[in-house]
Amino acid sequence: MRSASGPEFVRRGDDPANAPMLAVMELLGQRWMLRIIWELEPGSLGFLELRRRMGNCSSSMLSERLQQLTAAGLVAKNDTGTWELTVSGVGLGAALSGLWDWSESWNARRTQPS
C-alpha cells in the first residue's frame, strides 16, 4: 500500500528485517502502554498523578508497565523523581500524533448521519 505522503509497506514473511516493527507492535499492543506514552507526551508526571490520569489501571500494573517501557528505552525517571519520555519516547509520541489526526477524521466519518 502506498500513499503520496507515506512509505510503501511491504510484508516479507519471515524476513528478520520485520522484527523491529513486530517487536514494537508486541510491546505497544499490551494494555496501558500507549496510554502511558500518551499521558507523558505533554510533559513529566509523578507516579500518583500518572496513576490518577490512567483511570482504572492499578498501581501494580502501572509500575510493571513503566518498568517495561523503561527497559525499552521509552520512558525514564528524571532527577525530580517524575516520569518522562526519553528521546525515543518523544519520537513515538510524535508518531502517535498522526494516529490522533487519523482518529479524528475517522470519528467524524463514522458519526455522520447516513
C-alpha positions in Angstrom: 0.0 0.0 0.0 1.4 3.3 -0.9 0.3 6.9 -0.3 1.5 10.1 -1.7 2.9 11.2 1.6 3.9 7.9 3.2 6.2 4.9 2.8 5.4 1.7 1.0 4.6 -1.0 3.5 5.7 -4.5 2.3 5.4 -7.6 4.4 8.2 -10.0 3.7 7.0 -13.1 5.6 9.7 -14.4 8.0 12.3 -11.8 6.9 14.2 -10.8 10.1 14.1 -7.2 8.9 10.4 -7.2 10.0 11.4 -8.0 13.6 11.7 -4.3 14.8 8.2 -3.5 13.8 6.8 -6.7 15.2 8.7 -6.0 18.5 7.2 -2.5 18.6 3.7 -3.9 17.9 4.1 -6.5 20.6 5.3 -4.1 23.2 2.8 -1.3 22.5 -0.1 -3.7 22.0 -0.1 -4.6 25.7 -2.8 -2.9 27.7 -1.9 0.6 29.0 1.4 1.0 27.1 0.2 3.6 24.6 -1.9 5.3 27.2 1.2 5.9 29.3 3.1 7.3 26.3 0.0 9.5 25.6 -0.2 10.8 29.1 3.5 11.6 29.3 3.7 13.2 25.9 2.9 16.8 27.2 5.5 16.5 30.0 6.7 14.7 33.0 4.4 13.4 35.7 4.8 11.9 39.1 3.6 8.4 39.7 0.5 9.3 41.6 -0.6 11.9 39.0 0.0 9.4 36.2 -1.9 6.8 38.1 -4.8 9.2 38.6 -4.9 10.0 34.9 -4.8 6.3 34.0 -8.3 5.7 35.5 -8.7 2.0 36.4 -5.1 1.0 35.9 -3.9 -0.5 39.2 -0.7 0.8 40.8 1.0 -2.6 40.4 0.1 -2.7 36.7 1.3 0.9 36.1 4.6 0.0 37.9 5.0 -3.1 35.7 4.3 -1.2 32.5 6.7 1.7 33.5 9.4 -0.9 34.1 8.8 -2.4 30.6 8.8 1.0 29.0 12.0 1.9 30.8 13.6 -1.3 29.7 12.5 -0.5 26.1 14.1 3.0 26.5 10.9 4.9 26.0 10.4 6.4 29.5 12.7 7.3 32.4 12.5 8.6 35.9 14.2 12.0 36.0 16.1 13.8 38.8 13.0 15.1 40.3 11.5 11.6 40.6 8.9 12.1 37.9 8.4 10.1 34.8 9.1 11.5 31.4 9.6 10.3 27.8 13.1 9.7 26.6 14.2 10.9 23.2 12.9 7.7 21.7 9.6 8.1 23.6 9.2 11.7 22.3 9.7 10.3 18.8 7.0 7.7 19.4 4.7 10.5 20.8 5.3 12.5 17.6 4.4 9.4 15.5 1.2 9.0 17.5 0.1 12.5 16.5 -0.5 11.1 13.0 -2.7 8.4 14.6 -4.5 11.2 16.5 -5.2 13.1 13.3 -6.5 9.9 11.6 -8.7 9.0 14.6 -10.3 12.5 14.5 -11.2 12.1 10.8 -12.3 8.5 11.3 -14.6 9.5 14.1 -16.1 12.4 12.1 -16.9 10.0 9.3 -18.4 7.3 11.4 -20.6 9.7 13.4 -22.0 11.5 10.4 -25.6 10.5 9.6 -26.0 8.4 6.5 
